[in-house]
């Protein structure tokens, strides 16, 4: 019987959905689910939810909950990681300090100065989890959902022996959005998507085998409602010729074109009808609002009737392919670039099609990205690699250089201003960054 462990299980909605999905596979109907979280109250809530699923579905599964990570990991076949290192009182500095210097951040969990400092806090914990896995469940697979995805996966894949890949919802989510825009049923769409996390591109997008990009371009240019739904991404598509995976809020931060001036933020980021990327510090305020109501929100969810149907989330399908009934499953995962994308750095973290099967996770060769996309990906990827090196070595100078070349930061700040901003961010995070001796 399989054992599947959730580190950061207090991420209520996601953990509940994934366990519901796993139990729909015969191979996991009698699995043991080990729930681990450092927050006892959140752990109790998710334990109640999982026990309710097991009872109502009449599954012979078992659920254990613990605050002991080693107990949760021992003998696991699969591990899901959804941790957050530090609360709003910590990561508010990731966006508030750059704003003081003129760098306007909407989300700040992936790259740029905010993403880098989130990585600095999180990498040591992720490596500790991996080292526990090396001892306690060396054959297990980890599926990581924690951001910043690329930097965390890069660190784990380079510096531990743990079998790990990272997953993001944006690839399948954006494909569904584009299909909706052109009136195509989801099951009739095929695509090839590759690049780096949150900045992968659909190199090929087809409807019943025919190139659908002309239809996408027509929809964006001919329908103002569709254009307004994703203004930043649609502008990127119209100028770069390929559609990017992650939302406008995220992508407005990853390049020098949209957030360097107030007039550009107003033009491209504030009048869209979808998720509004113009809102400064969205993720900070979102977490702060959730903290006020989370207990009531979870209790309402616990009181609702259960839906035991399987969702479209990929994790359960992946585990089923790896150590369930071994039905192969293709998805986009974050893996080391071992010649997969030929014009991105060797061994950087790339997000590409992979096949999960009893053999493990096998990346598919992509080749060269179109040159304009490679320039964009290379800049972000090399900054990420430098930040990971700095995090592992405790080298504050490398962190400064990683921030210095961030496209948005470089579009707004001088070198000296960037140094002062980075120094201030180090001071705000010094209690979390013990590996840096010089701050």
PyMOL commands that set and color helices and strands:
alter all, ss='L'
color gray80, all
select helices_A, chain A and resi 12-23+26-28+40-57+69-73+88-100+112-136+149-159+170-182+186-188+213-222+224-229+231-240+248-251+262-269+282-303+315-323+371-393+396-404+407-412+415-432
alter helices_A, ss='H'
color red, helices_A
select strands_A, chain A and resi 3-7+32-36+62-66+78-81+141-144+163-166+189-196+199-207+210-211+243-244+329-336+349-357+360-363
alter strands_A, ss='S'
color yellow, strands_A
deselect
rebuild
show_as cartoon
